[in-house]
Amino acid sequence: MARINIRNASVSYFLRKSGAKVKSLERGAVGAQIVVGRRYLEITALKNITLSLNDGDRVGLVGINGSGKSTLLKLCAGALAAQSGTVAIEGRVSPQFALGSGMKPALTGRQNTELKCLYMGVPQSAIAAHVEEVKALSGLGGYFELPIQSYSAGMRSRLVMSLLRLVRGEILIMDEWINAADPSLSTKVSGLQAQLVERAKILLLASHSRRVLEEWVDTLAWLDQGEILALGRVGEVYPEYQTWMKTRKIERQNSPT
């Protein structure tokens, strides 16, 4: 069984004030609230969030930049602690915030894949087989044995997309959905994406794309300034979010500069 249970959780980031004394800060068009303290600035990324995810749930997050989506994903992945409230996670979490992160340019495609296997907890006895799977899927041939600093952007994309083969976990967490940059890989990668979702007991992903959200999730949470403004079916919440975005754009265009 997999489960994520968040109750009244709040997350803040703290920055030490420097230079002249700061009495107040202008409210930005994006981002979380900034609270000015005596010694620190507090960025309130999440405020009193309550969210429960159980087996079979497919949940998407939507909101403007700085609304708290990535912070909520990290909280659900166990990568952040809440300053208040409770967070309970049951099941193996597979956070995929950036599949290509940590790649070493001076190492070969094979060596980078081996490192990814270790990072993702692949048993030593299974690493060789997984590496060969990635090599075949990428179609890089001899380039798989060369340093990735010699790769073109398309070749590097091929390797990164092929690493989907290594992803395991009962709880799949993704910040933006993975798209294949190389059309020749799109069918295979789409198949891997479908397999990942089918295997996962819980899927939680953030995306700005309505197409992606409608294809992969059932429930949508709309975040703004660290709070959940709406939670419901994609077909209900996303149109409301779009209307809000249009109204916000008009108001900003009409506001005095």
TAPE-V798116 format. One record per backbone hydrogen bond with DSSP energy under -1.0 kcal/mol. CO is the residue of the C=O (numbers start at 0). NH is the residue of the N-H. If there is no record, write none. Layout:
[[CO & NH] [CO & NH]]
This chain:
[[2 & 89] [3 & 52] [4 & 87] [5 & 50] [6 & 85] [8 & 48] [9 & 82] [9 & 83] [10 & 44] [10 & 45] [12 & 42] [14 & 40] [32 & 43] [34 & 41] [38 & 16] [39 & 36] [40 & 14] [41 & 34] [42 & 12] [42 & 44] [45 & 10] [48 & 8] [50 & 5] [52 & 3] [53 & 56] [56 & 202] [57 & 217] [57 & 218] [58 & 204] [59 & 220] [60 & 206] [61 & 222] [63 & 66] [64 & 30] [66 & 225] [67 & 71] [68 & 72] [69 & 73] [70 & 74] [71 & 75] [72 & 76] [73 & 78] [73 & 79] [83 & 9] [85 & 6] [87 & 4] [89 & 2] [91 & 169] [91 & 170] [93 & 172] [97 & 100] [99 & 102] [103 & 106] [104 & 148] [106 & 147] [107 & 111] [108 & 112] [109 & 113] [110 & 114] [111 & 115] [112 & 116] [113 & 117] [114 & 118] [115 & 119] [116 & 121] [117 & 120] [122 & 125] [125 & 129] [126 & 130] [127 & 131] [128 & 132] [129 & 133] [130 & 134] [131 & 135] [132 & 136] [133 & 137] [134 & 138] [139 & 142] [140 & 143] [141 & 144] [142 & 145] [143 & 109] [145 & 108] [146 & 149] [147 & 150] [151 & 155] [152 & 156] [153 & 157] [154 & 158] [155 & 159] [156 & 160] [157 & 161] [160 & 163] [161 & 164] [162 & 165] [163 & 166] [169 & 200] [169 & 201] [170 & 93] [171 & 203] [172 & 95] [173 & 205] [181 & 184] [184 & 188] [185 & 189] [186 & 190] [187 & 191] [188 & 192] [189 & 193] [190 & 194] [191 & 195] [192 & 196] [193 & 197] [194 & 198] [195 & 199] [200 & 55] [201 & 171] [202 & 58] [203 & 173] [204 & 60] [205 & 175] [208 & 212] [209 & 213] [210 & 214] [211 & 215] [212 & 216] [217 & 233] [218 & 59] [219 & 231] [220 & 61] [221 & 228] [221 & 229] [223 & 226] [225 & 46] [226 & 223] [229 & 221] [231 & 219] [232 & 235] [232 & 236] [233 & 237] [236 & 240] [237 & 241] [238 & 242] [239 & 243] [240 & 244] [241 & 245] [242 & 246] [243 & 247] [244 & 248] [245 & 249] [246 & 250] [247 & 251] [248 & 252] [249 & 253]]
